[in-house]
Amino acid sequence: MANEIRLDILGTSFNVTADEDEAYLSKVLAQYKAAVKNTQKISGITEPLNVAILTGFILCDEFNKIKKLLEERGETSKDDSMEAEEVEDRTIRLIAKLEQALNLYTNEK
């Protein structure tokens, strides 16, 4: 069942529909907002599109480091790898949606 969440971040707002429950989506949004704040803090970047792109890059880097660590420990199975790839694909799609929305926002200014 698809759920919709309103993203209000980096000076723009839009709705995203996903096949996850609302509590999960709210948790992911809170994590992303925290990641954005951290990116702004450590980089000093203020341009919303640049912050979003750099945050996505940092999150993908963290994801891959965790995935590699789990693989090295032998804590992943083939099914886990397939799930990890699905999570990675979803993350990339979400980043693309954020970039698209931020581009629309930037072009409206």
C-alpha positions as CSV (number, residue, x, y, z in Angstrom):
1,M,0.0,0.0,0.0
2,A,1.5,3.3,-1.1
3,N,1.8,6.2,1.5
4,E,2.5,9.8,0.9
5,I,4.8,12.0,2.9
6,R,5.4,15.7,2.6
7,L,9.0,16.7,2.4
8,D,9.8,20.2,3.7
9,I,13.5,20.5,3.4
10,L,16.1,22.9,2.0
11,G,13.6,25.6,1.3
12,T,11.2,23.5,-0.8
13,S,8.2,21.3,-0.3
14,F,6.8,18.4,-2.2
15,N,5.1,15.1,-1.7
16,V,6.7,11.7,-2.2
17,T,4.7,8.4,-2.5
18,A,6.3,5.2,-1.4
19,D,5.4,1.6,-0.6
20,E,6.4,2.0,3.1
21,D,4.3,2.8,6.2
22,E,4.1,6.4,7.5
23,A,6.2,5.8,10.6
24,Y,9.0,4.4,8.5
25,L,8.8,7.3,6.0
26,S,8.9,9.8,8.9
27,K,11.9,8.1,10.4
28,V,13.8,8.2,7.0
29,L,12.9,11.9,6.6
30,A,14.2,12.7,10.1
31,Q,17.4,10.9,9.3
32,Y,17.8,12.7,6.0
33,K,17.1,16.1,7.6
34,A,19.8,15.3,10.2
35,A,22.2,14.3,7.4
36,V,21.5,17.5,5.6
37,K,22.2,19.6,8.7
38,N,25.5,17.6,9.2
39,T,26.4,18.2,5.6
40,Q,25.8,21.9,6.0
41,K,27.8,22.0,9.2
42,I,30.9,20.1,7.9
43,S,30.9,21.7,4.4
44,G,29.7,25.2,4.9
45,I,27.7,24.8,1.7
46,T,24.4,26.7,1.7
47,E,23.1,26.3,-1.8
48,P,20.2,23.8,-1.4
49,L,20.9,21.7,-4.6
50,N,24.6,21.4,-3.7
51,V,23.7,20.4,-0.1
52,A,21.2,17.8,-1.4
53,I,23.7,16.3,-3.9
54,L,26.5,16.2,-1.4
55,T,24.3,14.7,1.3
56,G,23.2,12.0,-1.1
57,F,26.8,11.3,-2.0
58,I,27.8,11.0,1.7
59,L,24.8,8.7,2.4
60,C,25.7,6.4,-0.5
61,D,29.3,6.4,0.7
62,E,28.2,5.4,4.2
63,F,25.9,2.7,2.8
64,N,28.7,1.2,0.8
65,K,31.1,1.2,3.7
66,I,28.6,-0.6,5.9
67,K,27.8,-3.1,3.1
68,K,31.5,-3.8,2.6
69,L,32.1,-4.2,6.4
70,L,29.2,-6.7,6.6
71,E,30.5,-8.6,3.6
72,E,34.0,-8.8,5.1
73,R,32.5,-10.1,8.4
74,G,30.5,-12.6,6.4
75,E,27.3,-11.2,7.9
76,T,25.5,-10.9,4.6
77,S,24.0,-13.6,2.4
78,K,23.1,-13.5,-1.2
79,D,19.6,-12.4,-0.1
80,D,21.0,-9.7,2.0
81,S,23.1,-8.4,-0.9
82,M,19.9,-8.4,-3.1
83,E,18.1,-6.4,-0.3
84,A,21.0,-4.0,-0.1
85,E,21.0,-3.5,-3.8
86,E,17.2,-2.8,-3.6
87,V,17.8,-0.3,-0.8
88,E,20.6,1.3,-2.9
89,D,18.3,1.6,-5.9
90,R,15.6,3.2,-3.8
91,T,18.0,5.6,-2.3
92,I,19.2,6.6,-5.8
93,R,15.6,7.1,-6.9
94,L,14.9,9.2,-3.9
95,I,18.0,11.3,-4.5
96,A,16.9,11.8,-8.1
97,K,13.4,12.9,-7.0
98,L,15.0,15.4,-4.6
99,E,17.3,16.7,-7.2
100,Q,14.4,17.1,-9.6
101,A,12.3,18.9,-7.1
102,L,15.2,21.2,-6.1
103,N,15.9,21.9,-9.8
104,L,12.2,22.9,-10.2
105,Y,12.4,25.1,-7.1
106,T,15.7,26.7,-8.2
107,N,14.2,27.4,-11.7
108,E,11.1,29.0,-10.2
109,K,13.3,31.6,-8.4
